Amino acid sequence: MFLINGSTPPAPKKVSVSVQDLSSGSSGRNADGQMMIDFVASKRKIECEWPSLTTAEMSQVMQLISGVTFTVTYIDPETGAAKTITCYKGDRTAPVYWIIDGAVRWESLKVNFIEV
């Protein structure tokens, strides 16, 4: 299961979920060298890669993630269940595979979704 804003995009070929623990700026080592961690939250980063896409498929995905923030539903590795998070997007990489008679075929699409 993989949804963006409740819609089903073309199936990604790779979805990699990172769990990132965030600590405050006051975290660090004290004078005795002990680590002092002021834990703030755990957030998810989802790295996605789509295989070759038509122009219509590329447009569909790009439109689904066009907002500043949006929801992503995925299977969370910690719980094993579907989880919906609000994300923003990282850089989008979309190399062209070929252009024939004005028709474009995209080699792939790579984008990261970072939980807000």
Backbone as JSON Lines, residues from 0, in Angstrom:
{"i":0,"aa":"M","n":[0.85,-1.18,0.0],"ca":[0.0,0.0,0.0],"c":[0.89,1.24,0.0]}
{"i":1,"aa":"F","n":[0.62,2.11,-0.95],"ca":[1.34,3.38,-1.02],"c":[0.39,4.41,-1.64]}
{"i":2,"aa":"L","n":[0.04,5.42,-0.85],"ca":[-0.89,6.46,-1.29],"c":[-0.27,7.83,-1.07]}
{"i":3,"aa":"I","n":[-0.61,8.76,-1.96],"ca":[-0.23,10.16,-1.8],"c":[-1.52,10.96,-1.82]}
{"i":4,"aa":"N","n":[-1.77,11.71,-0.76],"ca":[-3.02,12.47,-0.62],"c":[-4.25,11.6,-0.86]}
{"i":5,"aa":"G","n":[-4.17,10.35,-0.43],"ca":[-5.3,9.42,-0.56],"c":[-5.46,8.82,-1.94]}
{"i":6,"aa":"S","n":[-4.6,9.19,-2.9],"ca":[-4.67,8.67,-4.26],"c":[-3.57,7.65,-4.48]}
{"i":7,"aa":"T","n":[-3.83,6.73,-5.4],"ca":[-2.86,5.7,-5.73],"c":[-2.03,6.14,-6.93]}
{"i":8,"aa":"P","n":[-0.75,6.43,-6.73],"ca":[0.12,6.8,-7.86],"c":[0.57,5.52,-8.57]}
{"i":9,"aa":"P","n":[1.27,5.64,-9.7],"ca":[1.89,4.45,-10.26],"c":[2.76,3.8,-9.18]}
{"i":10,"aa":"A","n":[2.89,2.5,-9.22],"ca":[3.63,1.78,-8.18],"c":[5.12,2.12,-8.21]}
{"i":11,"aa":"P","n":[5.67,2.59,-7.08],"ca":[7.11,2.82,-7.04],"c":[7.83,1.48,-7.05]}
{"i":12,"aa":"K","n":[9.06,1.48,-7.6],"ca":[9.83,0.23,-7.59],"c":[10.62,0.08,-6.3]}
{"i":13,"aa":"K","n":[10.81,1.19,-5.58],"ca":[11.58,1.14,-4.34],"c":[11.0,2.14,-3.35]}
{"i":14,"aa":"V","n":[10.77,1.68,-2.13],"ca":[10.35,2.53,-1.03],"c":[11.24,2.17,0.16]}
{"i":15,"aa":"S","n":[11.99,3.15,0.64],"ca":[12.89,2.91,1.77],"c":[12.53,3.89,2.88]}
{"i":16,"aa":"V","n":[12.2,3.34,4.06],"ca":[11.77,4.16,5.19],"c":[12.9,4.29,6.2]}
{"i":17,"aa":"S","n":[13.25,5.53,6.54],"ca":[14.24,5.81,7.58],"c":[13.52,6.38,8.79]}
{"i":18,"aa":"V","n":[13.88,5.9,9.97],"ca":[13.36,6.46,11.22],"c":[14.45,7.35,11.78]}
{"i":19,"aa":"Q","n":[14.14,8.64,11.91],"ca":[15.13,9.61,12.35],"c":[14.75,10.16,13.72]}
{"i":20,"aa":"D","n":[15.65,9.99,14.7],"ca":[15.42,10.54,16.03],"c":[15.98,11.95,16.08]}
{"i":21,"aa":"L","n":[15.17,12.87,16.54],"ca":[15.57,14.28,16.63],"c":[15.83,14.65,18.08]}
{"i":22,"aa":"S","n":[16.9,15.4,18.31],"ca":[17.2,15.9,19.65],"c":[17.34,17.42,19.57]}
{"i":23,"aa":"S","n":[17.21,18.06,20.72],"ca":[17.27,19.52,20.76],"c":[18.71,20.0,20.61]}
{"i":24,"aa":"G","n":[18.86,21.28,20.39],"ca":[20.18,21.88,20.26],"c":[20.99,21.83,21.54]}
{"i":25,"aa":"S","n":[20.33,21.58,22.66],"ca":[21.07,21.51,23.93],"c":[21.67,20.12,24.16]}
{"i":26,"aa":"S","n":[21.43,19.19,23.27],"ca":[22.04,17.86,23.38],"c":[23.52,17.94,23.05]}
{"i":27,"aa":"G","n":[24.29,17.06,23.62],"ca":[25.73,17.02,23.37],"c":[26.46,16.43,24.56]}
{"i":28,"aa":"R","n":[27.75,16.47,24.52],"ca":[28.56,15.91,25.6],"c":[28.82,16.97,26.68]}
{"i":29,"aa":"N","n":[28.76,16.51,27.92],"ca":[29.06,17.43,29.03],"c":[30.57,17.42,29.29]}
{"i":30,"aa":"A","n":[31.0,18.13,30.33],"ca":[32.43,18.26,30.65],"c":[33.07,16.93,31.0]}
{"i":31,"aa":"D","n":[32.28,15.94,31.45],"ca":[32.8,14.61,31.77],"c":[32.81,13.68,30.56]}
{"i":32,"aa":"G","n":[32.35,14.18,29.41],"ca":[32.32,13.37,28.2],"c":[31.09,12.51,28.06]}
{"i":33,"aa":"Q","n":[30.14,12.64,28.99],"ca":[28.91,11.86,28.9],"c":[27.96,12.52,27.9]}
{"i":34,"aa":"M","n":[27.29,11.69,27.11],"ca":[26.33,12.2,26.14],"c":[25.03,12.53,26.85]}
{"i":35,"aa":"M","n":[24.58,13.76,26.65],"ca":[23.31,14.22,27.22],"c":[22.36,14.46,26.05]}
{"i":36,"aa":"I","n":[21.34,13.64,25.93],"ca":[20.42,13.73,24.8],"c":[19.06,14.24,25.29]}
{"i":37,"aa":"D","n":[18.63,15.33,24.69],"ca":[17.3,15.86,24.95],"c":[16.44,15.45,23.75]}
{"i":38,"aa":"F","n":[15.85,14.25,23.85],"ca":[15.06,13.69,22.75],"c":[13.82,14.53,22.5]}
{"i":39,"aa":"V","n":[13.57,14.86,21.21],"ca":[12.41,15.67,20.84],"c":[11.33,14.81,20.18]}
{"i":40,"aa":"A","n":[11.69,14.03,19.15],"ca":[10.69,13.24,18.42],"c":[11.38,12.28,17.46]}
{"i":41,"aa":"S","n":[10.63,11.3,16.99],"ca":[11.05,10.44,15.89],"c":[10.25,10.84,14.67]}
{"i":42,"aa":"K","n":[10.91,11.0,13.55],"ca":[10.25,11.36,12.29],"c":[10.67,10.37,11.22]}
{"i":43,"aa":"R","n":[9.87,10.29,10.17],"ca":[10.15,9.36,9.07],"c":[10.62,10.12,7.83]}
{"i":44,"aa":"K","n":[11.53,9.49,7.09],"ca":[11.9,9.95,5.76],"c":[11.67,8.75,4.84]}
{"i":45,"aa":"I","n":[10.91,8.97,3.78],"ca":[10.6,7.9,2.84],"c":[11.27,8.23,1.51]}
{"i":46,"aa":"E","n":[12.22,7.39,1.12],"ca":[12.91,7.56,-0.16],"c":[12.18,6.7,-1.19]}
{"i":47,"aa":"C","n":[11.72,7.34,-2.27],"ca":[10.96,6.62,-3.29],"c":[11.64,6.72,-4.65]}
{"i":48,"aa":"E","n":[11.52,5.64,-5.39],"ca":[12.0,5.65,-6.76],"c":[10.98,4.92,-7.62]}
{"i":49,"aa":"W","n":[10.6,5.59,-8.7],"ca":[9.69,5.0,-9.67],"c":[10.49,4.53,-10.89]}
{"i":50,"aa":"P","n":[10.04,3.45,-11.53],"ca":[10.69,3.02,-12.77],"c":[10.28,3.92,-13.92]}
{"i":51,"aa":"S","n":[10.61,3.53,-15.1],"ca":[10.27,4.3,-16.3],"c":[8.79,4.71,-16.29]}
{"i":52,"aa":"L","n":[8.55,5.99,-16.54],"ca":[7.19,6.54,-16.51],"c":[6.86,7.24,-17.81]}
{"i":53,"aa":"T","n":[5.6,7.16,-18.21],"ca":[5.12,7.96,-19.33],"c":[4.98,9.4,-18.85]}
{"i":54,"aa":"T","n":[4.78,10.3,-19.77],"ca":[4.57,11.71,-19.39],"c":[3.33,11.86,-18.52]}
{"i":55,"aa":"A","n":[2.27,11.13,-18.84],"ca":[1.03,11.2,-18.05],"c":[1.27,10.68,-16.63]}
{"i":56,"aa":"E","n":[2.02,9.59,-16.48],"ca":[2.3,9.04,-15.15],"c":[3.18,9.99,-14.34]}
{"i":57,"aa":"M","n":[4.2,10.55,-15.0],"ca":[5.09,11.5,-14.33],"c":[4.28,12.71,-13.85]}
{"i":58,"aa":"S","n":[3.42,13.22,-14.7],"ca":[2.59,14.36,-14.36],"c":[1.68,14.04,-13.17]}
{"i":59,"aa":"Q","n":[1.13,12.83,-13.15],"ca":[0.24,12.43,-12.05],"c":[0.99,12.49,-10.72]}
{"i":60,"aa":"V","n":[2.17,11.89,-10.66],"ca":[2.94,11.89,-9.41],"c":[3.33,13.31,-9.03]}
{"i":61,"aa":"M","n":[3.84,14.07,-9.99],"ca":[4.29,15.43,-9.69],"c":[3.14,16.32,-9.2]}
{"i":62,"aa":"Q","n":[1.95,16.13,-9.75],"ca":[0.79,16.9,-9.3],"c":[0.36,16.49,-7.9]}
{"i":63,"aa":"L","n":[0.46,15.19,-7.59],"ca":[0.09,14.72,-6.25],"c":[0.98,15.32,-5.17]}
{"i":64,"aa":"I","n":[2.23,15.63,-5.51],"ca":[3.17,16.16,-4.51],"c":[3.45,17.65,-4.71]}
{"i":65,"aa":"S","n":[2.58,18.33,-5.45],"ca":[2.84,19.74,-5.78],"c":[2.62,20.7,-4.61]}
{"i":66,"aa":"G","n":[1.87,20.3,-3.61],"ca":[1.64,21.18,-2.47],"c":[2.88,21.31,-1.58]}
{"i":67,"aa":"V","n":[2.84,22.28,-0.69],"ca":[3.94,22.45,0.26],"c":[4.01,21.23,1.16]}
{"i":68,"aa":"T","n":[2.86,20.77,1.66],"ca":[2.78,19.53,2.42],"c":[1.65,18.68,1.85]}
{"i":69,"aa":"F","n":[1.71,17.4,2.13],"ca":[0.72,16.44,1.64],"c":[0.84,15.19,2.5]}
{"i":70,"aa":"T","n":[-0.11,14.27,2.37],"ca":[-0.04,13.05,3.16],"c":[0.53,11.9,2.32]}
{"i":71,"aa":"V","n":[1.22,11.01,3.0],"ca":[1.73,9.78,2.4],"c":[1.31,8.64,3.32]}
{"i":72,"aa":"T","n":[0.72,7.61,2.73],"ca":[0.35,6.41,3.47],"c":[1.24,5.28,2.99]}
{"i":73,"aa":"Y","n":[1.85,4.57,3.91],"ca":[2.82,3.52,3.6],"c":[2.77,2.48,4.71]}
{"i":74,"aa":"I","n":[3.47,1.37,4.53],"ca":[3.57,0.37,5.59],"c":[4.79,0.73,6.43]}
{"i":75,"aa":"D","n":[4.55,1.0,7.72],"ca":[5.61,1.43,8.61],"c":[6.39,0.21,9.14]}
{"i":76,"aa":"P","n":[7.73,0.25,9.05],"ca":[8.51,-0.91,9.49],"c":[8.45,-1.16,11.0]}
{"i":77,"aa":"E","n":[8.16,-0.12,11.77],"ca":[8.12,-0.27,13.23],"c":[6.85,-0.99,13.68]}
{"i":78,"aa":"T","n":[5.73,-0.67,13.05],"ca":[4.45,-1.24,13.47],"c":[3.96,-2.36,12.56]}
{"i":79,"aa":"G","n":[4.44,-2.39,11.32],"ca":[3.96,-3.39,10.36],"c":[2.58,-3.07,9.82]}
{"i":80,"aa":"A","n":[2.09,-1.88,10.14],"ca":[0.74,-1.48,9.72],"c":[0.82,-0.22,8.85]}
{"i":81,"aa":"A","n":[-0.28,0.04,8.14],"ca":[-0.36,1.27,7.34],"c":[-0.31,2.47,8.26]}
{"i":82,"aa":"K","n":[0.45,3.48,7.84],"ca":[0.58,4.72,8.61],"c":[0.5,5.88,7.64]}
{"i":83,"aa":"T","n":[-0.21,6.92,8.03],"ca":[-0.32,8.13,7.21],"c":[0.4,9.25,7.94]}
{"i":84,"aa":"I","n":[1.32,9.91,7.22],"ca":[2.06,11.03,7.79],"c":[1.95,12.23,6.86]}
{"i":85,"aa":"T","n":[2.12,13.41,7.41],"ca":[2.17,14.63,6.62],"c":[3.63,14.91,6.31]}
{"i":86,"aa":"C","n":[3.91,15.18,5.02],"ca":[5.28,15.31,4.55],"c":[5.47,16.58,3.73]}
{"i":87,"aa":"Y","n":[6.74,16.91,3.55],"ca":[7.15,17.82,2.49],"c":[8.09,17.02,1.61]}
{"i":88,"aa":"K","n":[8.39,17.54,0.42],"ca":[9.2,16.79,-0.54],"c":[10.61,17.35,-0.61]}
{"i":89,"aa":"G","n":[11.55,16.48,-0.92],"ca":[12.91,16.89,-1.21],"c":[13.04,17.16,-2.7]}
{"i":90,"aa":"D","n":[14.27,17.26,-3.17],"ca":[14.51,17.46,-4.6],"c":[13.93,16.31,-5.4]}
{"i":91,"aa":"R","n":[13.44,16.62,-6.57],"ca":[12.9,15.62,-7.49],"c":[13.89,15.44,-8.64]}
{"i":92,"aa":"T","n":[14.26,14.2,-8.93],"ca":[15.17,13.89,-10.03],"c":[14.43,13.03,-11.04]}
{"i":93,"aa":"A","n":[14.37,13.51,-12.3],"ca":[13.6,12.82,-13.33],"c":[14.36,12.86,-14.66]}
{"i":94,"aa":"P","n":[15.31,11.94,-14.85],"ca":[16.04,11.92,-16.12],"c":[15.17,11.42,-17.27]}
{"i":95,"aa":"V","n":[15.4,11.97,-18.45],"ca":[14.67,11.55,-19.65],"c":[15.33,10.29,-20.2]}
{"i":96,"aa":"Y","n":[14.51,9.3,-20.56],"ca":[15.01,8.07,-21.18],"c":[15.15,8.26,-22.68]}
{"i":97,"aa":"W","n":[14.08,8.79,-23.32],"ca":[14.13,9.11,-24.74],"c":[13.05,10.11,-25.11]}
{"i":98,"aa":"I","n":[13.26,10.77,-26.22],"ca":[12.24,11.63,-26.83],"c":[12.15,11.2,-28.29]}
{"i":99,"aa":"I","n":[10.97,10.73,-28.67],"ca":[10.73,10.29,-30.05],"c":[9.49,11.0,-30.57]}
{"i":100,"aa":"D","n":[9.66,11.73,-31.66],"ca":[8.56,12.48,-32.27],"c":[7.81,13.32,-31.24]}
{"i":101,"aa":"G","n":[8.56,13.92,-30.34],"ca":[7.97,14.81,-29.34],"c":[7.42,14.1,-28.12]}
{"i":102,"aa":"A","n":[7.36,12.76,-28.15],"ca":[6.87,12.01,-26.99],"c":[8.05,11.72,-26.05]}
{"i":103,"aa":"V","n":[7.83,11.98,-24.77],"ca":[8.89,11.79,-23.77],"c":[8.61,10.53,-22.96]}
{"i":104,"aa":"R","n":[9.66,9.76,-22.74],"ca":[9.61,8.63,-21.8],"c":[10.65,8.94,-20.73]}
{"i":105,"aa":"W","n":[10.22,8.92,-19.48],"ca":[11.11,9.24,-18.37],"c":[11.79,7.98,-17.87]}
{"i":106,"aa":"E","n":[13.08,8.06,-17.62],"ca":[13.85,6.91,-17.15],"c":[13.41,6.49,-15.75]}
{"i":107,"aa":"S","n":[13.19,7.48,-14.88],"ca":[12.82,7.2,-13.5],"c":[12.41,8.5,-12.82]}
{"i":108,"aa":"L","n":[11.95,8.38,-11.59],"ca":[11.68,9.53,-10.74],"c":[12.15,9.16,-9.35]}
{"i":109,"aa":"K","n":[12.97,10.03,-8.75],"ca":[13.43,9.83,-7.37],"c":[13.02,11.05,-6.55]}
{"i":110,"aa":"V","n":[12.45,10.79,-5.39],"ca":[12.06,11.88,-4.49],"c":[12.0,11.36,-3.07]}
{"i":111,"aa":"N","n":[12.36,12.22,-2.12],"ca":[12.24,11.89,-0.69],"c":[11.06,12.63,-0.11]}
{"i":112,"aa":"F","n":[10.34,11.94,0.77],"ca":[9.24,12.55,1.51],"c":[9.66,12.6,2.97]}
{"i":113,"aa":"I","n":[9.68,13.79,3.55],"ca":[10.18,14.0,4.9],"c":[9.02,14.43,5.79]}
{"i":114,"aa":"E","n":[8.83,13.71,6.88],"ca":[7.72,14.0,7.8],"c":[7.93,15.37,8.45]}
{"i":115,"aa":"V","n":[6.84,16.16,8.51],"ca":[6.93,17.48,9.14],"c":[6.85,17.36,10.65]}
